[in-house]
């Protein structure tokens, strides 16, 4: 109960409970539905960039990599690895009857560090930090975390989006790709004008962190909603509707 009023429950935890054959209380289900509705409406991976307590840890890891001059991406897990981890978390929960992922979930461990000062839990958080620094850039959030995969799935149709509205002004400096935790989401919106692709980043992998907005000195990107297909041409402006006609 948040502030003793609002029930909030992690829907991924509830899903693990259900496959483990444990039926939660009604208030827990209500809390899960509230969270699901919020992220389905807004954008699922907003959780990753604005709520998840591991995000500051991975941000610090990225900063450390830069300071150490570790520019290469390092080893990169196969695409879709986080989906495999997500599926295995549910399978193990079903087989063991336990909420399996929460036994090793770094997000849960981070809360235990803050609330209980648990040194054992801190080891899990430290492992994510060192993995991102020395093994794979953006490795945990972008390639392994099943919680991020889950929230990306439920928020696929979310309204909050980033748009490359001024993509005609892009000078291809690549700064946005360098800072983005999911750089593959940028290309369709930024480079897709010739293919008639929307300037709005619609990939469910986008975390709506706004780093591309902050780093771009050409002000190519901005926050908007998924239905805003307006585009500003360099040297002039026009507004496009969904049919692609100039207004």
N, C-alpha and C positions, 0 to 999 in steps of 0.2 A: 504494500500500500504506500504509494508516494504521497508524502505529507499527510498520511493517515486518511487520504480521501480517494486517490486514483489508483485502481489496481492495474499494475503493469507486470506482464510476464513475458519472458523470452519465448517466442513461439517455437524456436528450434529446440529448446529444452522440453517444451510440452510435446512436440513431435516425438522426441526420443522417449518420453514417458509413455506415450500411446503405443509405440511399437514395442516397448518393453512390457506392455500389458499392465500398466498402472494407470488408473483413471484419476485425473486430478480433480480437485474440488471445483465447484462452479465458478468461484471467484477467480481462480487461476485461469480458467478457460476464457472468462470475460476479459481478463488482463491480456491474454494472448491475442484475442480478437481485436482489442484496441490497438495493440502494437502492429499487428498485421495490417489493419485498415490504414493506419498512419503511413507506414512505409510503402504500402501499395499505392497510396494516393500521391505521396511526395516523391520518393525515389528510394529504393531499397538500400543502395550502397551509400546513401547519406549516413547510415549507421557507421560505416567503416571510417569515413573521413571526419565526422563531427561528433560521434558518440563513443565509439569503441575506445577503451582505455589502453589498448595496445598501439593505437595510432601514434601517440607521442613517442612510444618506444621505437617504432619503425622510422619515424621522422628523425629521431636522434641518430639512428643507425645510418640513415641516408646522409645526414650531415657529417657523421664520422667518416664515412666512405669518401666523401668529398675532401675532407681535411687530410686524410691519409693518401689521397691521390689514387684511390682505387676506382678508376673510371670505367673499367670493363664491367660488363654485366655479370661476369662469372658464370658458374654453372646455373642453368635454367631448367627447372622441372618441365616435363612435357605439358603442352597445353591440355587442359582438362583434368590435371592432377587433383585439383581441389574438388572436382565433382566426384572423383573416385574416393577421396577422403570422406566427403559428405555421405556417399552411399555406404561406405564401410562403417561409419559411425552409427548409422541406422541399423545395419546388419548386426553389428556387435551388440547393440542395445537389444535387438530382438532375440538374439541367441542367449545372452547372459541375463536378461531381465533387469539390467541396470541402465542408468542414464550414462552410457559409456563415455561419451566425449567429454563430459564435464569432469571426469577424473584427470584429464590431461589438458583441458582447454586453457590456453594462456590468458584468455579474457577473464575466465573465472579465477585463475590464479592471481591476476592483477588485483581483483577485488579483495582476495584473501590477504594479499600483501598490505593493502591499504587499511582494511578493517581489523585484521588480526596480527599483522606484522610477521606473517609466516615466512621463515627463511627458505623452507622447502618450496613453497609456491614461487618465491622470488627466483629460484633456479630456473623454472619454466620460462619466466619472463626474460631472464638474462639469455636463455638459449635462443629465443626469437631475435634478440638484439644481435648476438654474435653471428647467427645464421645470416641475417641481412647484411652485416658488415663484411664478413669474410667469405661467405659462400655464394649468395645470390642477391643482387640488387633488387629491392622490393620483393624479395623471395617469398616471405610469409604471406603478406596480404594479397599479392597478385597471383600466387601460384598454388598455395597450400591450404589456406584457411577455409574450412567448410562453412563457417558462419557467414563469411563474406559471400560465398557462393549461394547460400540459402537466401540471404537478404537481396542479392542481385536478382534471384529468381522471382521472389514475391514482388519486387519493385520494378519489374520489366516495363510496365506501363505507366510508371510514375510521371508526374507532371513536371517536376523541377529538372531542367536540363541546362547544359552549357551550349551556346551556339557560336560558331565561327562566323558571325554576322558580317565582319569586314574581312573575309578571307581574300578578297581581291587585293588588300593592302599587305598581305603576308610577304615578307622578304626572305622566307625560308631559312631563318637563323637557327631553327631546330631547338630553341630554348624550351618551348612547350613540351617537346618530346623528352627532353632531358629531365624535366621535373615531374612529369606525369607518372603516377604509379601504374597506370594502364595505358601506355603510349599507343597501343594498337587501335584505341578508340578514336584517335584524333584524325587519322588519314581520311576516312570516308567523308567527314564533314569539311575538313580543311582543303583537301585536294579533289573533291568530288564535283566541282562546278561543271567541268566538261562532260561529266557523265549524268548530269542532271540530279545529283544527289543533294539532299537537304543540307544546309549548313548546321543543322541541329545535331548534336552528338546523341544518338539514340541507343547506343550499345548499353546493355544492362551491366556491363563491367565498369562503366564510368562511375566514379565515386562522388562526382560533383564537389570536389575539394576546392576548385577555383584556383589551383596553382597556375594553370595556363593563363588565367585572367591576370594574375598578379605579375607574372614574368614577362608578358608580351608588351614591349614598348610601342607596338603598332596598334594596340587596343583592338586586336582582331576578335577576341572572345568576350562574351558577356553571359550572365545568367538570364534565363528566360524560361518559357514553358515549352513542352514538346510540340505544340501546334503552331508555334511562332516560326514561320519559314521566311520571315523578312530578311533581306540581304542588302547590305550597303556596298555599292560599287565604288572602287577607288576613283576619285575625281567627281563623283556624283552619287546620288542615292536613288534607289527605287524600292518599292515594297512589293513583294511577290505574294500572291495568294497561293492556295494549295494546288491550283491548276497550272501554276508557273507563269501566269499572265502578269505583266507589269501594271501597277496601279498608279 
